[in-house]
Amino acid sequence: MLKIEGCIGNHAVLQHSQNVLISGNAVPNHHIRCELGEIAMSTQSSNNGAFKITLPPMAPAGPLTLQISDIDASDCLTYCDIYMGNVYLLSGQSNMALTLGDANNIKLKKSDYLIRQFEIEKQALLRPNQTECEECWQKTKENTLKKFSAVGFYFARELQKELPDIAIGLINASYGGTNIEAWISRESLLKSPITQSEVKSYELEMSEATPLSSKNIPAREIAEQRMLEKLFPKPFPNFGIKKSWHEIDFDDQNWNQMVLPDSWALAGYNCPGIFWFRREIELPASWANQPLELHLGAIDHQDITYWNGSEIGHTGEGLDISLINELRYYSIPPELVNSGKNQLAIRVSSFFPVFTHGGLIGPEDEMYLSCENDPERKISLTEIWKYQPERLLSSEALERCRHLGPGEAHSYHIMFDNMISPLKNCQLAAILFYQGEANTLGETNTYEGLLKLLIEDWRSYLSQPDLPFLNVQLPGLHVPRLYSEHSPWAKIREAQLRAGLFIGIPPVVLAESGAAYDLHPPDKIVVGKRLAMTALAIQGNTDFPISGPVYRYMEKLPDGKIHLHFELYGSKMMVHGECVKHLVIAGADGVFHEAKSRLESSETLLVWSDAVAHPEAVCYAWCENPANANLYNQEGQPASPFKTNKGVNYEH
């Protein structure tokens, strides 16, 4: 009958120097005794059997034994190998959930055995007020290491370099592909003007839906596919071909231009849709009437490809959303190959974003044309293409995912109900949150407010109003660019920065450390290291600043240059290289040019461009993948991306 709530079990790590809360259920009105090490406390269960015991704060210690007894029923639960240490909640999307996997290349150290993980079960059920956890704590061993969060493990390792004798507990509550709305409690969502009306609509739909048992809940992918079929019951006709967009002589001079590879989101279309891409290709006379191989790189999601007006291949049909950036290879028959001018046209369809919002994604070295009889020569298909939307679709598919309920991890508050609710009594040293990718695929303007709401929500629920919240800023993704005005990833990074400054803890910056074609950058060591530096700074370690440089304000100079002022948090600013990369400057026309720069002091950067006589705005690392961003502090923490235009104010 005796049951314990929360993350209590053998090998558990409990937060030192804070009250230890033990709660559960027993026979009503029975005497309950709790012993942890040399401390013992007693209480009586209520009329419904619930009980709660608060043990006083304890210094770091272990191993200890925890014993909870129902004195009247002679019922007893005993947990061994308990440590008082530092406990961290790991949460967010797949980059936090990503495990060490095989981990054959990791050699365990003696201190690693003080790192433990408790993984909350990944579920998306309708289960409000969930309090019980059936999982167990895992010690760091050869046979358990592959289950550990990679970010969490490397974070803990870095901490132990400074705190070698203190146990570290990692509570892993992360779930891939989840949006932030799923992680906020129902109560907070209903209070927020951002989400209130949508949550009410969602609850009405759930009340009218046929109840599902746990056995009948469809898989996430099936639920999403069914939803798309309801939204788009009829196939979309190929209007482009009716307008001759595939023909060699079609006049596309009024179409817009885009540098490929890239997503159409970077052209300002942050929505699903159907787009056409055209490019004229000049072929040598020796290639005429020869069979060619067309390599288009990855396309998101479906395509129909035409050469000189004839279809030469297609991938995907109907509403298939399983084709996530698959490489495309098509053969061009010799009778379609002309000497000189040839026309390539591609119809790309993306109905439901998973990785990005459609387009020719690359990589660059997979986008080329080759001839079997001229194997040494390749014609690149990167750079400027013409494009035209055939059909723009709303982001309703994304919005509908939040209304699907059981089985769909996008649903409002469903991740909070399943994975955060059981942590009610857990005392923590800090929260580590790595999320935001899913919220780049739609409305980005609300993310700052939602992130602030989540922080307040979790602190309130855990009864720790000042609990440190360490937010990981989005890493780089897609083709590196100097500047991308419409970048959804840059907008989410800015929202993460502003929310972090609001609570006094700037985000951990990863913009320059991503992977162009991998949503899950393999280097999780750098993430763990930078998180640990921030965590140690919060704990009072003066060897580590809480953050890298953060832009504060700009100052226009009479000579047409700009002074940028930064907050350094006790450190000094440094440039890795001769000049700052991914730095652009614009005048009143809003046209950005690559900027020159020079460090004027440890806190100021002088910026100018010969092409801009009267500058009005500066942006740094404002694109999906600022791979060459090189502004740091002397401890190696990067500066956060920023923009000075459009009324942005980073004063803090």
N, C-alpha and C positions, 0 to 999 in steps of 0.2 A: 504493500500500500504506500510505503514511503517513496516519494518521487522528488527529484531535485530539478529546478529550472536552470536554464542558462548553460554556460560553458564550463561546467564542473565535471571533473573526471580524473582518472589516473594521469600523471605527468602534466597536470595543468600548471599554467603560470597565472598567478593572481597579481594584481597591481600593488606594488609596495607603497607604503606611506599614504595610503588611502583606506577608508573603511572597506571592509570585505562584506559584501551583501550575499547572504545565503537564503534562498527562498525555495518553496516547494509546497507539496501537499502531503498530508498524513491523515490519520483517523481524526475526526473532529474532536476538539477539546482535549487533546493528548499533550503531555509534556514532551518537548523537543529539546535535545541538548546537542550543541555543536562544539567540537574541539578541533583546534588547528594549532599544532605544535604545543606550546604551553598555555595557550589561551583557551578558555572555555566560557560559553554563554548559553543561556537557556531561555525558552519562551514556551508559550502554549498555542497550539493550533486553534484556529477560529472555528465557528460553528459549521463552516463549509470545508474545513480541513486545511485551509491555507495557512502558511506560517512564513515568517521572515525574521532572520537574525542578523544583526549588524555587529561584526567583529571590529575591534579597534584597529587603527593603522599599525602595520608591522614594517620593520626595516627589511631590506633584501636578505633573504635567507633560503635555506633548503638543503637537502630534501626534507619535507615535512609530511606528516600524515594528517588527513582531514577525515573526521568521523562525525556523522550526523546520526543521532539515535532517537527513536520513538521509545521513550522510557516505558510508557504504559503498555506498549504492544511488543516489547522486546524485539523491535525491528531496528536494524542498523545498516548504514551504508558507509563503507570505508574506502577512501581514495588515497593512494600512495604516490610518492615521488612528486609532491607538490612543491613548487618554488614561488617565493615572493620576488617578483622582478618587474620588468616593464612590459606592458601589454599594448599592442597596436592593432587597430582595426584596419584591415586591407579591404578596399572596396572599389567598385567601378566596373569597367568592361574587360574585354579579353586581354588587353595588355597587362592588366593586373592579375587576371586569372591564369595567364600563360604559366605553365609549370616548368620546372627544370628538366622534365622529360627523362631521357635516358640517363643523363648526368654522369656518364662514364668518365668525362674529362674533369670532374670535380673531385679533388682530394679532400676528404674531411679532415678538419683540424680538431684538436682536443677541445677547443672552446666552442666548436659547432654543436656539441652535444647539449649545450645550454639553450639552444634554439628549438622551440617547439611550435607546431602549427595545429590549429583547430579549424577545419574547413566546414563551413555551413553548407548543408546540402543545397544543390542548385535545383530549385523548384519554382513553378509559376502557378500556384494553386490559389483559390479563393479561401484564405485562411487568416482572417483578421485576429489580432491579439495572440498570435502564436508565441509561446513562451518556452517550449521544450526543444531540446537539441538531442538527437540520437547519435550524433557523431562522437568521435573520441579525439583526444590530443595525440599527435604523432611526434615522437622524438626524432631527432635528426640521425638517421641510420642509413646504411647503404641501401636497404630495401624500401625505405620510405621517402628518400630524398626526391625521387622523381615526381612526387605528388605536391611538393612545396611550390608556392608561388615564387617564380624566379626573382621578381622585383623584391618581394618580401625577404627572401633568403639573403640576397646580396645587401639589402638594407641592414638586416640584422648583423651580418658579418662586419660591415663597416662600423656599426655601433660598438661591437665588441672590441674593436681596436682601441677604443677609448674607455670602455666599461667592461673589461674582460671577465669579471666575476659575477656579473648580474645576468640572470636568466632573461630571455626575451621570448614573449608569447605573441604569436601572429594569429589573429582571428581572421580567416580568409572568407569574406562575404562578397564575392565578385561573380559576375555573370556576363559572358560575352554578348556584344551587340545590343546592349540595353541603353535606352535613353534616360535622361535624368529624371523625367516625370515618373518613371517606374520606381525610383528610389526615395521618393518623398511621401510622407504619411498622408493618408486620406484627410485627416484633420487640417493639416497645413495646406494641402491643395485646395480644399474648400474655402479656406480663408483668403487665398491669393486671387486677385483680380486677373492674373495671367491664366489661371487654370479653372477657376470656379465653375464657369458655365459648362465647360467640356466635361468636367468630372460629374456634374449633375446629369448631363446627357448620358454619359457612360453608365452611371448607376441605374438610370431608368431602363436602358437597354438590358442590363444584366438582370434586373427584376422581372423583365418580360421574357427573357430567354429560358429555354428548357434547361433545367438543372442537369449538370453533368457529374457523373461519378468519376472518381480518379481513374477508373479503367477506360472511360469513354473519352477522355480529353485527347483531342488530336495533337499530333506532333506539331511543333512550331511551324515547320516548313509547310505542312499540309494546311494549317489554319490560314497562313498568309496567302497560299495559292488560291484557296477557296474565296478569300476576301477579294482578291484581284478579279476573279471570275464574276463576282457579283458587281464590282465597280465597272468592269468593262465586259459586258456580256456578249458584245459583237466584235468581230475582228475589225481592226482599223484598215480602211481601204488605202491603197498606195496612191495618194494624191500626187506625189512627186512624179511618178511615172506618167500620170495623165497630163502633167504639165511639161513633160519631156525633159525633166531635170537630169535624166540619165544619158541623154543624147549628146553626141560629140559636138554638135553645132549650137547647142543651147547657149543663149547669151546670159552669162552669170556676172556681168560687170557690176551690177547693183547689189550683189551679195556682199555680206561682211566677210572679213578675213580673220583667221585664227591661226596661231602658231601651234602645230601639232608635233609631238603627242601632247594631249591635254584633254581635260573634261570641259564640256560646255558650261559647267558651273562657273568656270573662271572667266567666261564671257558675260557673266551676269545672269545666266539662266539656272538658278539653283532649284531645279524642279525636274521631274521625269518628262519624257517627251520623245518625239521622233525628229531627227535632224538629218539633213543631207550634207555631205562633204564632197567637194569637187576639186580636182587638180589636173591641170594640163601637164603632160609629160612629153618631153622631147627625146626621141629615141634615135640612135645612130642608124645609118642605112644598113649596116651589117646585121642589125637585129630584126629587120623587116621579114615577115613571114617565118619567124622562128618561134618555137614554144618558149614561153616565159614563166617564171615562178614569181608570184606576188606574195610578199610577206608584209602584213599590215600590223604586226604586233598584236597586243591585246585590245579587244573592243568590249565595251560595256553597254548592253548585254548582247542584243541580236544585231545582225546585219544582213543586207543584200548588196552584193558588190557587182558593179557593171564596168565593162571595159569597152569603150567606143560604142556605147549604146546597147550592148548585149550582156545579159546576166552571165557571170562566170562562176558564181558560187554564193551560197548563203549559209548562215549558221543560226539556228533557233527558229521556232515557230510559235504562233499563238501568243500566250502570256508567259512563256517559260522564263523564269528568273534564276535558273540554276547556272547560267553561263556567266560566271563572274570572272571577267577579264581573261578569257581563254584566247590564246594566240591563234591568229588566222593565217592560213596558207591556202592560196588558190592558184590553179594552173590557168594560164591564158593560152588558148589554142592559136596556132600560127596564123590561121586565116584572119584573125582579128588584129594582128600586129602590123602597124604601119611604120614606114620610115618617116621621121619627123614628128609631127603633132599627133598625140594620142590623148584620150580623155578617160580619166578614172573617176567614177562616181560611186559613193557609198551611202546607203540608207541605214542609219543606226537607230535602233529602238531601245529605250530603257523605260520600263513601266514601274519598277520598284527598286530604289537605290539600295545597294548593299555595301558597295565599296566606294562608289562615287556616283555622279549624276550623268552617266553616259559620255561617249566619245571614243576617240582613238587614244588609248592610254599609253601605248609604247610597250617596252622600252625603245629608245631611239635606234639601237643597233638591230632591232627586229623589224624595222620598217624600211624595206628596200625592194627593188625589182632586180631580178637576175635572169640571165640567159644561159641556157644549157650549153650553147656553143661558144660562150664567151665567159668562162667560169671565173676569170680574174677580175671581172668588172661588176660592180654593183651600183645601182642608181638609188640614192637615198630618197625616201619619201617623207622626210621630216620638214620642218619649217612651215611656210605659209600655204594655207589652203583656203578656199572659199567655202562658206557654210550658210545654210538657210534652214530655219525651223519649218518642218512640215506641220507638226502638231505639238503644242505645249500642253502638258497635262498638269493639273494641280498636284499639290503634295497631299492630296486626300488619302492616297494609299498609306502614307506614313501616319497620318492622323488616325485613320481607321484601325491601324495596328494597336493603338492605345485603347481601343474599344473592344478588342476581341476577347478579353477576359482569360479564363483558365487555359493554360498551355502557352499563352503568348506573353513573353517576358517584357514586351513593350507596354503592356497595359498599365494604366494609372495605378500607382502605389503598390503594385503587386510584388515588386522586389523588396520594398520595405516590409510588407506583411510577412513574407517568407524568410527573409535573410537578415533583417535588422531588428524586427520585433523581438526575436528570441534573446537579444542582447540587453534587455531592459536593465538588468542589475550589474552588468559588466562595468567595472571601473577601468579606465584606459589612460595611457600616457599620451596618446595622440591618435588621430585618424589620418590614414594615407589614402587619398582618393585619386584614381586615374580613370577619367571618363571624359566624354565630350565628342568622340568620333561620331557616334550615332546622331548627335544633335547638329552636325554640320550639314546633314542631308535634309534641309528644310529651313524653317524659320530660325535664324540665328540671333535675332535682336532680343529675344526673351531670355537667352541663356544666362546672362548676368543676374537677372532677378531670380531665376530658378535656382542658381547655384547659391546665392545668398539665402534663399528660402530653405534649401537643403541643410546648409550649415546650421542655421538657427533651429531647424526642426530636429536634427540629430542631437545637438547639444541639449536641447530641452528634454527630449525623450530619455537621454542617458543621464539627466540631472547633473550635467557638468557644463555650466554656462560658459566657461572659459576654455573648454577643451581645445587644444591646438588642432587645427585642421590644415594638413599639408596637401595641397592640391598640385597634381602633376599637369603641367601644360602640354598641349598636344605636340607630338614629335613631327618631324618633317615627313612629307609624303608627296608622291608624284614627281614630275620633272622639275629640277631646280630652275627657278626664274629669278631675275633681278627684282621684280615687283609685279604683283597681281592685284589690281584694284578690288576685284569682286571676290577674292579668296574667302570661302566660308571658314577654312581652317584658321586664317589670320583673324577673322572676326571672333571665333570662339576663343582663341588665345587672348585676345584683348578683353573679352568678358571674364576669363579666368583671372587675368591680371587685376582687373578692377574689383572683382569680388575678393581677391586675396588682400589687396590694399585696404579694403573696407574692414577686414578683421585684423590687419596689421601683420599678416604673414603672406608675402608675395609668393606666387606659385613657383614650383621647381621647373626650370626652363629646359626643354629638350628640342627646341626648334631646329637646331643645327645637327642633331644626332639621330635623325630618323633614317628611313630606307625608302628610296624613290618608289619601289614597286612592291613593298611589303608593308601591309597595314600593321604588322607585328614586328617592329624592328628587333633583330636578334640580340642586340647588345643591351641586356638588362642590368649589367654591372654599373654602367654610368647612371642609370636611373636610381639604383639603390644607393650609390655613393652620394649623389646630390641630395636625395631625400635625407640621408643620414647627416649631412652637413647642416641642413636646416633644423633637423630634430635636435642635434647637439647644441646648436645656437640657442634654441628655445629653452633648453635645459640649463643654459648659463655658461656653456663652454665658449670662452672668448676667443679661442683659436679659429672659430668658424663664424663668418657672417651669416645672417639669416637668409640672405639672397645675394644674387649678382646685381649689377647696376640696374636701377629702375629710373626711367625717364621721369622728370618732374615738370619742367617747363622750358620754353625757348625764349631767346632774347634776340630781336632783330638788331643788326649793327648797321651803321651809316654806310659802310662800304659794300653793302649787298651780300653780306655773310650772316650766318646765324650761329649763335651760341646755344648749345643744348646743355641743360643742367641736369645732373643725375643725383639720386640718393645712393650712397655707397655702403651704408650700414657698417661703417668703421673700416672699410677696406679701401683699395685704390683701383682705379680703372686702368685696363690694359687693352691694347690691340694686338692680336696674334697675327702679325704680318705688317706690311708697310702702311696699309690704309684700311679703313672699315669697309667691308663688303656688304652688299644688299642694302646700301644706303642711298636713298633717292631724295631729290629736292624739286619743288615746283613753285611756280609763280601763281599769279591770280588766275591764269588759264587752266590750272589744274593738271597740266601735263608734266609728268615726273621725268626727271633726267638723273642719270647716275651722278652721285655727288662725290666731291673730294672732301677730305676731312683731315683734321690734325688735333691731337690731344693738347689742350691748352693748360690743363691742370689735372689733378687726380679726380676732379668731379665735373669737368666741362669738356665739351667736344666742339670744335669749330668746324662748320659745314658750309660749303659753297659749291657753285658750279658756274663755269664760264657761260653756260647756255641759259642761265637764269639770272637776270640783272636785279630783279626785285623779288626775292623769295618770300613765300607765304607759308609753306608747309614742308615738313620732312617726314619720311617714313623709314623705318629700319626693320628689315627681315619680314616685310609685309607680303607674304606669298605662302603657298602651300608648303614649299620645301626650301627654306633658306639655308641650303647645305653649307654655304661658305661663310655664314655669319660668324664674325670673329671678334666681337666686343665682349670682354670678360672682366672679372675682377682678378686680383693677383692670386686668389685661391683657386681659380679655374671655374668659377660659377658664371654662366653666360648672362648677358644682359637680356631682359625680356623684350620681344618685339614690341614696337609702338608706332603710333602715328600722331602727328601734332595738329592735323587739320580737322575740320568739321566739328569744332568746339570740344574736342577731346580734352579732358582735364585730369591729370594724374596727380594733382596735389593730394598729399596725405600726411 
